[in-house]
Amino acid sequence: MDHLPLLLGALLIEAALGYPAPLFRAIRHPVVWMGALIAALDRRLNRPGWPASRRRAAGVLALALLLLAAVLPAALLQAGLARLLPAVLALPLLALLAASLPAQRSLHDHVRAVAEGLEREGLAGGRRAVSHIVGRDPESLDAAGVARAAIESLAENFSDGVVAPAFWGALLGLPGMAGYKAANTADSMVGHRTPRHEAYGWAAARFDDLVNLPASRLAALWLVVAAALLPGADPRGAIRAVRRDARRHRSPNAGWPEAAMAGALGLRLAGPRVYGAVRVEDGWMGDGRAGATAADLRRALALYRLACAVQVAAVAAGALLVAL
């Protein structure tokens, strides 16, 4: 509870400003720094000639080193600023630093670009925009597939990129947010079932599943509450879809927010998809229309904005209790 004022400040700053482009050009972004370390560890420790057991052990070591490199400086910084500065100065400064770790605004802007691409340029514009946020082959998608892929990405990344950093920030402050972001970045870079990373990336993938477990359920809850506030959305449909479909998803976590989003909007999401040349079989989330449109994508963005606001309101209520 003591970290909620810090988290509230971080969420509000990031929602208002995002990560400023001049700052990115000057010093890049913490995720870029983490990615550089992950890539360096991958080159150094992931030797193709090693047996799978040794590569798996190397992946465990790499994850431990990454978490240490992310958490320790954040913990020292949080403790040092709290000790050296009065709270009225330390708290805003820590909130400004923490604001680089959630992705409310950037996620919204990337998904909105897909809606705009479909509306302005049709399928070609939608495919070009969606290629920046999903791993599947955009050329295999029709217009409905583009819209569906963007909505699925919005739902999953609401959990991974917004709710999960907030959850760990509420528990552990800046070190929790930094550690989570490092783990999530490692999973996105090496947590794949490819010949190079299946053994080495095992630890990153399993640890990411673990740390996202509570946030995925919480993300579904925020979406259900948001559906109750959004005219035309169906909170009961969201609850039904979560109960029926969330565990059918091949991911232990992604099904929860995707099912909630699908049920709230009367859509059918996930299902079989193509990544590269590989067809991935997956369960359907929701039992509505599979033919999503740019208008559905706009509705999904409206639901997402409300869900972010619900989370901020919950954090604000907790922070108020702390202040009292």
Order of alpha helices (4+ residues) and beta strands (2+ residues): alpha-alpha-alpha-alpha-alpha-alpha-alpha-alpha-alpha-alpha-alpha-alpha-beta-beta-beta-beta-alpha
